Amino acid sequence: MNATTPIWTMIVGLLFFGFVFRRIQWMGMGVALVGLIILLGIRPGSFITVDFIGFATMIGATLCYAVGSQLSKRLLGGLSMYQLTFATLLGAMAGSGVIALTTETVELAKIAEPANIGSLVGLGIFGSGVAYILFNYMVLKGSHEFATSVTYLVPATAMIWGYTLLDEPIGWSLIIGLILIYPGCLSPIVADEHKKKELLL
């Protein structure tokens, strides 16, 4: 569901920020949406078994990504990608930390265990720190749609880790879904190239 972020980014940009998108972008996102439906194995009646709270919160999270990427460039364009990343992760740490400490039992001693420290450092530095620096760079230097299209990589990496670590099978529906998803990644790049050519003319 995280891979629906580029679609929501376009919708938010169209409805609230006055952006106009090319036909190739809508076509790319439409093909990607079909790919997501195949990848997720959505069929008539499959929503009956879905946890609607989980589904709604995932959609809410992707909407937050969409709004955040639009606002980052519009309101915070004067900041560097490092400042944006620091502020984003500091705010996330404070918000989630308060919720965790007030609603859950957090065993601080376990955090200090070597195996857990390694996981925290790996996820914190590479999974969040470096990833957000690159993401904010793409937002500031490129387009919101191109930056959020990195979420199309999530299904691919999930398949790789699921296969290698959890022995999850990779079926034809997953492969076909991925093949259809990736035109959505290319459509913002093609649109940007068209825009550059028009500016040169």
Backbone hydrogen bonds, N-H to C=O, Kabsch-Sander energy under -0.5 kcal/mol:
donor,donor_aa,acceptor,acceptor_aa,energy
4,T,1,M,-1.9
5,T,2,N,-1.6
8,W,4,T,-2.0
9,T,5,T,-2.4
10,M,6,P,-1.9
11,I,7,I,-2.1
12,V,8,W,-3.1
13,G,9,T,-2.3
14,L,10,M,-2.3
15,L,11,I,-2.7
16,F,12,V,-2.6
17,F,12,V,-0.7
17,F,13,G,-1.0
19,F,13,G,-2.4
25,Q,22,R,-0.5
26,W,22,R,-1.8
27,M,23,R,-2.6
28,G,24,I,-2.3
29,M,25,Q,-2.5
30,G,26,W,-2.3
31,V,27,M,-2.5
32,A,28,G,-2.2
33,L,29,M,-2.2
34,V,30,G,-1.9
35,G,31,V,-2.2
36,L,32,A,-2.3
37,I,33,L,-2.2
38,I,34,V,-2.2
39,L,35,G,-2.9
40,L,36,L,-2.9
41,G,37,I,-0.7
41,G,38,I,-0.6
42,I,37,I,-2.1
46,S,43,R,-2.7
48,I,45,G,-1.1
49,T,46,S,-0.9
50,V,47,F,-1.0
52,F,50,V,-1.0
55,F,51,D,-2.7
56,A,52,F,-2.7
57,T,53,I,-2.3
58,M,54,G,-2.0
59,I,55,F,-2.2
60,G,56,A,-2.4
61,A,57,T,-2.2
62,T,58,M,-2.2
63,L,59,I,-2.1
64,C,60,G,-2.0
65,Y,61,A,-2.1
66,A,62,T,-2.2
67,V,63,L,-2.8
68,G,64,C,-2.9
69,S,65,Y,-2.5
70,Q,66,A,-1.7
71,L,67,V,-2.6
72,S,68,G,-2.3
73,K,69,S,-1.3
74,R,70,Q,-1.7
75,L,71,L,-3.1
76,L,71,L,-0.8
76,L,72,S,-1.3
79,L,76,L,-1.9
84,L,80,S,-2.4
85,T,81,M,-2.0
86,F,82,Y,-2.6
87,A,83,Q,-2.5
88,T,84,L,-2.5
89,L,85,T,-2.7
90,L,86,F,-2.3
91,G,87,A,-2.3
92,A,88,T,-2.3
93,M,89,L,-2.5
94,A,90,L,-2.3
95,G,91,G,-2.6
96,S,92,A,-2.7
97,G,93,M,-2.2
98,V,94,A,-2.1
99,I,95,G,-1.8
100,A,96,S,-2.7
101,L,97,G,-2.6
102,T,98,V,-1.6
103,T,99,I,-1.7
104,E,100,A,-2.0
106,V,104,E,-0.8
107,E,105,T,-0.6
108,L,106,V,-1.1
110,K,107,E,-0.9
111,I,107,E,-0.8
112,A,108,L,-0.9
113,E,110,K,-1.2
117,I,113,E,-2.6
118,G,114,P,-2.3
119,S,115,A,-1.7
120,L,116,N,-2.7
121,V,117,I,-2.8
122,G,118,G,-2.5
123,L,119,S,-2.8
124,G,120,L,-2.9
125,I,121,V,-2.9
126,F,121,V,-0.6
126,F,122,G,-1.5
127,G,122,G,-1.6
128,S,123,L,-1.1
129,G,124,G,-2.6
130,V,125,I,-3.2
131,A,126,F,-1.1
132,Y,128,S,-2.7
133,I,129,G,-1.9
134,L,130,V,-2.3
135,F,131,A,-2.3
136,N,132,Y,-2.9
137,Y,133,I,-1.9
138,M,134,L,-2.0
139,V,135,F,-2.1
140,L,136,N,-2.6
141,K,137,Y,-2.7
142,G,138,M,-1.9
147,A,143,S,-2.2
148,T,144,H,-2.7
149,S,145,E,-1.1
150,V,147,A,-1.3
151,T,148,T,-1.8
152,Y,149,S,-1.8
153,L,150,V,-2.0
154,V,151,T,-1.2
156,A,152,Y,-0.6
157,T,153,L,-2.6
158,A,154,V,-2.7
159,M,155,P,-2.2
160,I,156,A,-2.1
161,W,157,T,-2.8
162,G,158,A,-2.5
163,Y,159,M,-2.3
164,T,160,I,-2.5
165,L,161,W,-2.7
166,L,161,W,-0.7
166,L,162,G,-1.1
167,D,163,Y,-0.6
168,E,162,G,-2.4
171,G,169,P,-0.7
175,I,171,G,-1.6
176,I,172,W,-2.9
177,G,173,S,-2.2
178,L,174,L,-2.2
179,I,175,I,-2.3
180,L,176,I,-1.9
181,I,177,G,-1.7
182,Y,178,L,-1.8
184,G,181,I,-1.8
185,C,182,Y,-0.7
186,L,182,Y,-1.3
187,S,183,P,-1.9
189,I,185,C,-0.6
190,V,186,L,-2.5
191,A,187,S,-2.3
192,D,188,P,-2.3
193,E,189,I,-2.1
194,H,190,V,-2.0
195,K,191,A,-2.1
196,K,192,D,-2.3
197,K,193,E,-2.1
198,E,194,H,-2.0
199,L,195,K,-2.1
200,L,196,K,-2.1
201,L,197,K,-1.9
